[in-house]
């Protein structure tokens, strides 16, 4: 007997299946969300992926149906839209005044596409459609993990796009730390699906084990810590926190013991080299390039006061840095390149999304989904403090999928309540 689908019984009769152009657009959106994390399928000279092309087709279909486009626009809070405008305006102004206007325009288009167009495609009013989008995204992550594990079993040379010279897994995302962070941000989705009976418990555990092993293959400290953080936060947000907390503590204790006592015997070599040594010895200087990133952060903090009003411009930080590299901290990079307007805009977007999660958490019937959104978004907020620009589509997808489920559930339960309140028996 298959696990029940939450959308089939939680909101009966609220929505009908899409027809005509809407059905075509939905199928393209499912394909787009499946392809979006696969960063390797892109052009060499311009950051344009195969998933972006499918998103573009979806957007054209939306333009052909203004009513549907208006509905998607209304799903996003106005505060979010205002924040996105400030983020883009700050970067563009800085690029015109201090940097390269052409490069600034290209950067603004990338941010607008990622944070403006993608929500219009992947946010859905129907819980059924939102869940379908979520399933397609999870399927993509599992494919990425299986592909990555398969790559590490191959003998002989492997394409450097997918596996670094030191043996770290890059996968189809083509970036070690980003791949690991993407997986970690998907952990709350798996746990949410288990709690909402979309996945069987043992299948969900199998998925989590597969994802954890893949993170180990990336050798990413950030990814490992984010994975653990995601599991802990989701357990604390459990409907039965005491029981689940005790189970987590017991499981964590056993895992730590096995990790310390026998870790070198069964863990992947790259993980032992980059992560295990630092954790077991307590010497964080062994943890990959952590110290190098700290030096870049210190430099960014020291020069930030000179770029508060108007920043250096898009992609100008690396040209002015003594290290000739962008600071691996999205907040500091946006502050220095876009100025205070840009960072305020980013914070406004964050507040808008967090507010949606909080409004769901305070209601008992939507608390599980609200917690899922908040945990996923919290991890995103944390992991981008260890990466430069975050207009890559794979960065926004995990919390965008969570936001889609949250908005669809909030709308459906509101519809249900209003329908009952006006019903005459």
Order of alpha helices (4+ residues) and beta strands (2+ residues): alpha-alpha-alpha-alpha-alpha-alpha-alpha-alpha-alpha-alpha-alpha-alpha-alpha-alpha-alpha-alpha-alpha-alpha-alpha
